[in-house]
C-alpha cells in the first residue's frame, strides 16, 4: 500500500506534490491546535504549536513577539 501511495504521489507534477505536502502540513497544524487547552494565552499557544511540530528545534525568541 505504501509503495502504491508513493507511486501515485510521484506521478503528480511537482506543483501537485508541493500542494499535497502543504495540505498535509495544514492538517497536522490544525490537529495540534485543536488539542490545545482553550485557556492558553496566545504566546503559550505558539510555543505549544512549535514544540509539537518541531520538537528538535529551539523556539526562536522572535516567534513570541507580536
KOLGU-4560 file (N, C-alpha, C; in nm, 3 decimals, padded with zeros to 5 digits):
<recs>
<n_xx: 00.082 n_yy: -00.118 n_zz: 00.000 ca_xx: 00.000 ca_yy: 00.000 ca_zz: 00.000 c_xx: 00.088 c_yy: 00.126 c_zz: 00.000 mol: A seq: 1 type: UNK>
<n_xx: 00.193 n_yy: 00.123 n_zz: 00.081 ca_xx: 00.284 ca_yy: 00.238 ca_zz: 00.086 c_xx: 00.350 c_yy: 00.261 c_zz: -00.050 mol: A seq: 2 type: UNK>
<n_xx: 00.391 n_yy: 00.152 n_zz: -00.115 ca_xx: 00.455 ca_yy: 00.164 ca_zz: -00.246 c_xx: 00.357 c_yy: 00.222 c_zz: -00.349 mol: A seq: 3 type: UNK>
<n_xx: 00.232 n_yy: 00.181 n_zz: -00.344 ca_xx: 00.132 ca_yy: 00.233 ca_zz: -00.437 c_xx: 00.107 c_yy: 00.382 c_zz: -00.412 mol: A seq: 4 type: UNK>
<n_xx: 00.100 n_yy: 00.421 n_zz: -00.283 ca_xx: 00.082 ca_yy: 00.562 ca_zz: -00.249 c_xx: 00.198 c_yy: 00.645 c_zz: -00.303 mol: A seq: 5 type: UNK>
<n_xx: 00.320 n_yy: 00.596 n_zz: -00.281 ca_xx: 00.438 ca_yy: 00.669 ca_zz: -00.329 c_xx: 00.438 c_yy: 00.679 c_zz: -00.481 mol: A seq: 6 type: UNK>
<n_xx: 00.402 n_yy: 00.570 n_zz: -00.548 ca_xx: 00.397 ca_yy: 00.570 ca_zz: -00.695 c_xx: 00.299 c_yy: 00.675 c_zz: -00.746 mol: A seq: 7 type: UNK>
<n_xx: 00.182 n_yy: 00.682 n_zz: -00.685 ca_xx: 00.082 ca_yy: 00.780 ca_zz: -00.727 c_xx: 00.125 c_yy: 00.923 c_zz: -00.694 mol: A seq: 8 type: UNK>
<n_xx: 00.188 n_yy: 00.940 n_zz: -00.578 ca_xx: 00.235 ca_yy: 01.072 ca_zz: -00.540 c_xx: 00.343 c_yy: 01.121 c_zz: -00.636 mol: A seq: 9 type: UNK>
<n_xx: 00.436 n_yy: 01.034 n_zz: -00.670 ca_xx: 00.545 ca_yy: 01.073 ca_zz: -00.758 c_xx: 00.497 c_yy: 01.094 c_zz: -00.903 mol: A seq: 10 type: UNK>
<n_xx: 00.380 n_yy: 01.042 n_zz: -00.936 ca_xx: 00.325 ca_yy: 01.063 ca_zz: -01.070 c_xx: 00.267 c_yy: 01.204 c_zz: -01.085 mol: A seq: 11 type: UNK>
<n_xx: 00.244 n_yy: 01.271 n_zz: -00.975 ca_xx: 00.191 ca_yy: 01.407 ca_zz: -00.980 c_xx: 00.299 c_yy: 01.503 c_zz: -01.029 mol: A seq: 12 type: UNK>
<n_xx: 00.260 n_yy: 01.614 n_zz: -01.090 ca_xx: 00.360 ca_yy: 01.715 ca_zz: -01.126 c_xx: 00.416 c_yy: 01.777 c_zz: -00.997 mol: A seq: 13 type: UNK>
<n_xx: 00.533 n_yy: 01.841 n_zz: -01.005 ca_xx: 00.593 ca_yy: 01.899 ca_zz: -00.883 c_xx: 00.498 c_yy: 01.990 c_zz: -00.806 mol: A seq: 14 type: UNK>
<n_xx: 00.418 n_yy: 02.070 n_zz: -00.878 ca_xx: 00.324 ca_yy: 02.160 ca_zz: -00.810 c_xx: 00.221 c_yy: 02.080 c_zz: -00.731 mol: A seq: 15 type: UNK>
<n_xx: 00.178 n_yy: 01.967 n_zz: -00.787 ca_xx: 00.081 ca_yy: 01.883 ca_zz: -00.720 c_xx: 00.138 c_yy: 01.819 c_zz: -00.595 mol: A seq: 16 type: UNK>
<n_xx: 00.265 n_yy: 01.778 n_zz: -00.601 ca_xx: 00.330 ca_yy: 01.720 ca_zz: -00.482 c_xx: 00.348 c_yy: 01.827 c_zz: -00.375 mol: A seq: 17 type: UNK>
<n_xx: 00.388 n_yy: 01.947 n_zz: -00.417 ca_xx: 00.406 ca_yy: 02.055 ca_zz: -00.321 c_xx: 00.274 c_yy: 02.088 c_zz: -00.253 mol: A seq: 18 type: UNK>
<n_xx: 00.167 n_yy: 02.097 n_zz: -00.333 ca_xx: 00.036 ca_yy: 02.129 ca_zz: -00.278 c_xx: -00.010 c_yy: 02.021 c_zz: -00.181 mol: A seq: 19 type: UNK>
<n_xx: 00.011 n_yy: 01.896 n_zz: -00.218 ca_xx: -00.028 ca_yy: 01.785 ca_zz: -00.130 c_xx: 00.047 c_yy: 01.795 c_zz: 00.003 mol: A seq: 20 type: UNK>
<n_xx: 00.177 n_yy: 01.824 n_zz: -00.002 ca_xx: 00.255 ca_yy: 01.840 ca_zz: 00.120 c_xx: 00.205 c_yy: 01.956 c_zz: 00.205 mol: A seq: 21 type: UNK>
<n_xx: 00.173 n_yy: 02.067 n_zz: 00.140 ca_xx: 00.123 ca_yy: 02.184 ca_zz: 00.213 c_xx: -00.010 c_yy: 02.152 c_zz: 00.280 mol: A seq: 22 type: UNK>
<n_xx: -00.097 n_yy: 02.080 n_zz: 00.211 ca_xx: -00.226 ca_yy: 02.043 ca_zz: 00.270 c_xx: -00.208 c_yy: 01.950 c_zz: 00.390 mol: A seq: 23 type: UNK>
<n_xx: -00.112 n_yy: 01.858 n_zz: 00.380 ca_xx: -00.086 ca_yy: 01.766 ca_zz: 00.492 c_xx: -00.031 c_yy: 01.844 c_zz: 00.612 mol: A seq: 24 type: UNK>
<n_xx: 00.058 n_yy: 01.941 n_zz: 00.586 ca_xx: 00.111 ca_yy: 02.021 ca_zz: 00.695 c_xx: 00.000 c_yy: 02.101 c_zz: 00.762 mol: A seq: 25 type: UNK>
<n_xx: -00.088 n_yy: 02.161 n_zz: 00.681 ca_xx: -00.200 ca_yy: 02.237 ca_zz: 00.737 c_xx: -00.290 c_yy: 02.148 c_zz: 00.822 mol: A seq: 26 type: UNK>
<n_xx: -00.312 n_yy: 02.026 n_zz: 00.777 ca_xx: -00.396 ca_yy: 01.933 ca_zz: 00.854 c_xx: -00.329 c_yy: 01.899 c_zz: 00.987 mol: A seq: 27 type: UNK>
<n_xx: -00.198 n_yy: 01.874 n_zz: 00.985 ca_xx: -00.126 ca_yy: 01.842 ca_zz: 01.108 c_xx: -00.131 c_yy: 01.960 c_zz: 01.204 mol: A seq: 28 type: UNK>
<n_xx: -00.112 n_yy: 02.079 n_zz: 01.152 ca_xx: -00.115 ca_yy: 02.200 ca_zz: 01.234 c_xx: -00.253 c_yy: 02.220 c_zz: 01.299 mol: A seq: 29 type: UNK>
<n_xx: -00.356 n_yy: 02.195 n_zz: 01.222 ca_xx: -00.493 ca_yy: 02.206 ca_zz: 01.275 c_xx: -00.516 c_yy: 02.104 c_zz: 01.386 mol: A seq: 30 type: UNK>
<n_xx: -00.467 n_yy: 01.982 n_zz: 01.368 ca_xx: -00.484 ca_yy: 01.880 ca_zz: 01.472 c_xx: -00.414 c_yy: 01.919 c_zz: 01.602 mol: A seq: 31 type: UNK>
<n_xx: -00.295 n_yy: 01.979 n_zz: 01.589 ca_xx: -00.224 ca_yy: 02.024 ca_zz: 01.709 c_xx: -00.303 c_yy: 02.137 c_zz: 01.776 mol: A seq: 32 type: UNK>
<n_xx: -00.351 n_yy: 02.230 n_zz: 01.697 ca_xx: -00.424 ca_yy: 02.345 ca_zz: 01.753 c_xx: -00.549 c_yy: 02.301 c_zz: 01.829 mol: A seq: 33 type: UNK>
<n_xx: -00.624 n_yy: 02.206 n_zz: 01.776 ca_xx: -00.747 ca_yy: 02.165 ca_zz: 01.846 c_xx: -00.717 c_yy: 02.082 c_zz: 01.969 mol: A seq: 34 type: UNK>
<n_xx: -00.594 n_yy: 02.031 n_zz: 01.981 ca_xx: -00.559 ca_yy: 01.954 ca_zz: 02.100 c_xx: -00.515 c_yy: 02.044 c_zz: 02.217 mol: A seq: 35 type: UNK>
<n_xx: -00.497 n_yy: 02.174 n_zz: 02.191 ca_xx: -00.452 ca_yy: 02.267 ca_zz: 02.294 c_xx: -00.565 c_yy: 02.302 c_zz: 02.390 mol: A seq: 36 type: UNK>
<n_xx: -00.530 n_yy: 02.324 n_zz: 02.516 ca_xx: -00.633 ca_yy: 02.375 ca_zz: 02.608 c_xx: -00.678 c_yy: 02.514 c_zz: 02.563 mol: A seq: 37 type: UNK>
<n_xx: -00.806 n_yy: 02.539 n_zz: 02.569 ca_xx: -00.861 ca_yy: 02.666 ca_zz: 02.520 c_xx: -00.815 c_yy: 02.786 c_zz: 02.602 mol: A seq: 38 type: UNK>
<n_xx: -00.779 n_yy: 02.765 n_zz: 02.727 ca_xx: -00.743 ca_yy: 02.875 ca_zz: 02.815 c_xx: -00.601 c_yy: 02.926 c_zz: 02.795 mol: A seq: 39 type: UNK>
<n_xx: -00.520 n_yy: 02.861 n_zz: 02.711 ca_xx: -00.381 ca_yy: 02.904 ca_zz: 02.692 c_xx: -00.374 c_yy: 03.042 c_zz: 02.630 mol: A seq: 40 type: UNK>
<n_xx: -00.288 n_yy: 03.129 n_zz: 02.684 ca_xx: -00.267 ca_yy: 03.260 ca_zz: 02.620 c_xx: -00.198 c_yy: 03.241 c_zz: 02.484 mol: A seq: 41 type: UNK>
<n_xx: -00.206 n_yy: 03.342 n_zz: 02.400 ca_xx: -00.155 ca_yy: 03.333 ca_zz: 02.264 c_xx: -00.008 c_yy: 03.295 c_zz: 02.257 mol: A seq: 42 type: UNK>
<n_xx: 00.078 n_yy: 03.352 n_zz: 02.342 ca_xx: 00.220 ca_yy: 03.318 ca_zz: 02.335 c_xx: 00.243 c_yy: 03.172 c_zz: 02.372 mol: A seq: 43 type: UNK>
<n_xx: 00.167 n_yy: 03.119 n_zz: 02.466 ca_xx: 00.180 ca_yy: 02.977 ca_zz: 02.502 c_xx: 00.126 c_yy: 02.888 c_zz: 02.390 mol: A seq: 44 type: UNK>
<n_xx: 00.025 n_yy: 02.934 n_zz: 02.319 ca_xx: -00.028 ca_yy: 02.857 ca_zz: 02.207 c_xx: 00.079 c_yy: 02.845 c_zz: 02.097 mol: A seq: 45 type: UNK>
<n_xx: 00.149 n_yy: 02.954 n_zz: 02.072 ca_xx: 00.258 ca_yy: 02.950 ca_zz: 01.973 c_xx: 00.367 c_yy: 02.854 c_zz: 02.017 mol: A seq: 46 type: UNK>
<n_xx: 00.404 n_yy: 02.861 n_zz: 02.145 ca_xx: 00.508 ca_yy: 02.773 ca_zz: 02.199 c_xx: 00.466 c_yy: 02.626 c_zz: 02.186 mol: A seq: 47 type: UNK>
<n_xx: 00.341 n_yy: 02.597 n_zz: 02.223 ca_xx: 00.288 ca_yy: 02.461 ca_zz: 02.217 c_xx: 00.293 c_yy: 02.409 c_zz: 02.072 mol: A seq: 48 type: UNK>
<n_xx: 00.245 n_yy: 02.492 n_zz: 01.980 ca_xx: 00.243 ca_yy: 02.453 ca_zz: 01.840 c_xx: 00.383 c_yy: 02.423 c_zz: 01.790 mol: A seq: 49 type: UNK>
<n_xx: 00.478 n_yy: 02.511 n_zz: 01.819 ca_xx: 00.616 ca_yy: 02.492 ca_zz: 01.774 c_xx: 00.674 c_yy: 02.363 c_zz: 01.832 mol: A seq: 50 type: UNK>
<n_xx: 00.655 n_yy: 02.342 n_zz: 01.960 ca_xx: 00.714 ca_yy: 02.224 ca_zz: 02.025 c_xx: 00.655 c_yy: 02.095 c_zz: 01.969 mol: A seq: 51 type: UNK>
<n_xx: 00.529 n_yy: 02.098 n_zz: 01.932 ca_xx: 00.468 ca_yy: 01.977 ca_zz: 01.876 c_xx: 00.513 c_yy: 01.951 c_zz: 01.732 mol: A seq: 52 type: UNK>
<n_xx: 00.531 n_yy: 02.058 n_zz: 01.653 ca_xx: 00.569 ca_yy: 02.040 ca_zz: 01.513 c_xx: 00.719 c_yy: 02.025 c_zz: 01.493 mol: A seq: 53 type: UNK>
<n_xx: 00.798 n_yy: 02.091 n_zz: 01.578 ca_xx: 00.944 ca_yy: 02.090 ca_zz: 01.562 c_xx: 01.011 c_yy: 02.056 c_zz: 01.696 mol: A seq: 54 type: UNK>
<n_xx: 00.994 n_yy: 01.936 n_zz: 01.746 ca_xx: 01.044 ca_yy: 01.904 ca_zz: 01.881 c_xx: 01.196 c_yy: 01.915 c_zz: 01.898 mol: A seq: 55 type: UNK>
<n_xx: 01.271 n_yy: 01.903 n_zz: 01.790 ca_xx: 01.418 ca_yy: 01.907 ca_zz: 01.798 c_xx: 01.475 c_yy: 02.047 c_zz: 01.781 mol: A seq: 56 type: UNK>
<n_xx: 01.391 n_yy: 02.146 n_zz: 01.748 ca_xx: 01.439 ca_yy: 02.280 ca_zz: 01.716 c_xx: 01.396 c_yy: 02.378 c_zz: 01.825 mol: A seq: 57 type: UNK>
<n_xx: 01.491 n_yy: 02.451 n_zz: 01.883 ca_xx: 01.453 ca_yy: 02.550 ca_zz: 01.984 c_xx: 01.364 c_yy: 02.659 c_zz: 01.924 mol: A seq: 58 type: UNK>
<n_xx: 01.271 n_yy: 02.706 n_zz: 02.002 ca_xx: 01.180 ca_yy: 02.811 ca_zz: 01.958 c_xx: 01.255 c_yy: 02.943 c_zz: 01.948 mol: A seq: 59 type: UNK>
<n_xx: 01.257 n_yy: 03.007 n_zz: 01.830 ca_xx: 01.321 ca_yy: 03.138 ca_zz: 01.820 c_xx: 01.245 c_yy: 03.241 c_zz: 01.903 mol: A seq: 60 type: UNK>
<n_xx: 01.315 n_yy: 03.326 n_zz: 01.975 ca_xx: 01.250 ca_yy: 03.426 ca_zz: 02.060 c_xx: 01.160 c_yy: 03.519 c_zz: 01.979 mol: A seq: 61 type: UNK>
<n_xx: 01.198 n_yy: 03.548 n_zz: 01.855 ca_xx: 01.116 ca_yy: 03.638 ca_zz: 01.774 c_xx: 00.980 c_yy: 03.578 c_zz: 01.742 mol: A seq: 62 type: UNK>
<n_xx: 00.965 n_yy: 03.446 n_zz: 01.759 ca_xx: 00.838 ca_yy: 03.380 ca_zz: 01.731 c_xx: 00.731 c_yy: 03.421 c_zz: 01.834 mol: A seq: 63 type: UNK>
<n_xx: 00.773 n_yy: 03.468 n_zz: 01.951 ca_xx: 00.680 ca_yy: 03.507 ca_zz: 02.055 c_xx: 00.646 c_yy: 03.655 c_zz: 02.049 mol: A seq: 64 type: UNK>
<n_xx: 00.718 n_yy: 03.730 n_zz: 01.967 ca_xx: 00.692 ca_yy: 03.872 ca_zz: 01.954 c_xx: 00.575 c_yy: 03.895 c_zz: 01.860 mol: A seq: 65 type: UNK>
<n_xx: 00.487 n_yy: 03.982 n_zz: 01.898 ca_xx: 00.371 ca_yy: 04.012 ca_zz: 01.814 c_xx: 00.374 c_yy: 04.158 c_zz: 01.775 mol: A seq: 66 type: UNK>
</recs>
